[in-house]
Amino acid sequence: MEAGSVLYAAMSLTRDATSALCFGELRLSDAARDVGTPCYVYDLDGIADGARALDRAFAGAPHLVCYAIKANSAGAIVRAVAAEGCGVDVVSGAELILAVSCGVSTERIVYSGVAKRDDELDLAIATGPRGIGAVQIESLEEIARIEARAREAGRRARVSVRINPAIDLREATHAHIATGHDEAKFGVPLEDAADAVRVVGASAHLELVGMGVHAGSQFTSLDPYLHSARVLFDLVRGLRSAGPLPSLAFIDTGGGFGVDYGEGLSVTPGDFVRAVRAEQAAHGLGDLALYVEPGRSLVAAHGVLLARVIQSKATSAARWLMIDAGMNDLIRPALYQARHRVVPLDLDAANVESVVWRVVGPVCESSDDFGEHLLPRLAPEVVAILDAGAYGYTMASAYNGRPLPVEVFVRAGKVVARTSRGAVAAWAAERAAAGGVATP
Ligand code: LLP
């Protein structure tokens, strides 16, 4: 690879003249040395640039990009996307509090989730001058509960009906992350959608402001996404022709824009938006604001997980490279058989021959396996696992008594913030105390 060249188009990763992997001027090997490994490093400029590019795809039409903060809820990242005008999609009371404390306008928050607790609904209804932007209804049964909480609060809660489009996209992505088929727990069944709209319309404590769909994640082509958008648009067009929906302000086609994990994807988040806007216009719904809820596509490519090689080992099965990051730090390979590229931080001109290494973590599970990767024959000291900015840290756990990894945030090639590693000794003491066992 050329020095200074961008490693992959949507990413801010480059190699400098000495072939060191960098975010801008920051050499990732310096970050690994300063904070220790495993650590996540994120490029906030790349994230902000991506948010701006997505915004341009709306060409000034009314819209809201609701960043799905489950992908990465680090405060620095939520603040960076909020500064670009994004709202957020939250899925818990804690995410709601986090978003508000990061300065996201309450008007720009939508709240999805099949099982929102009463206290979480109360928070959503009480937050902000008029409650949050919209609580997304996910079942006919949930409506009465939201209405009761709003009545109790003496407020009119703004709601949106999230439908289940009943289309099976399990082949178009991983089955675990397809949510729009009729065996999935998500959304109001399509056949109940008109009822849901009628029940909401009859309530003095609810106001129907939106209709939405989210059919799944990591769609690598436009068709599945457009298919679910069309189901929503057909429904809304039909409902409106049956009678006016005066408070309806937005249609929300959800998240799911796929990212390139190294297979050479050419479709961009902007392409998804432009295609959906064309469908929206074709359905005569151009007067409604278009909401989208991207998570992964805003952050995945701008985060790496750095790991140090602890040990190599050769067996008849493989040439193993054991690193200090495991499935507790990045569970996607174990959970979805996802492949993340693994690259050395530094390239050594004297060590150019590549061989296949099976890269695995230290966790006592066979699924703690990052797969086979071409890496220098002499094992590198530190490697970067790419595209780890989404669903990495937010899905991390302390399994095997491993502390959560440090996170480092970079702007203009400088570290602007970092978190600290959960202390293992404190973790052990707390667990011991919880069982009433005296600690040493
Ligand atoms: N909106 C809703 C209602 C969602 O459930 C999700 C993701 C999103 C938006 C954002 O989707 P995205 O743009 O990130 O595809 N842990 C899995 C992904 C789970 C996605 C869950 N819902 C993974 O690592 O692939």
Boltz pocket constraint, residues with backbone or C-beta under 6 A from the ligand:
constraints:
  - pocket:
      binder: B
      contacts: [[A, 68], [A, 71], [A, 89], [A, 112], [A, 177], [A, 214], [A, 216], [A, 217], [A, 218], [A, 254], [A, 255], [A, 256], [A, 257], [A, 293], [A, 294], [A, 295], [A, 296], [A, 297], [A, 332], [A, 336], [A, 390], [A, 391]]
      max_distance: 6.0
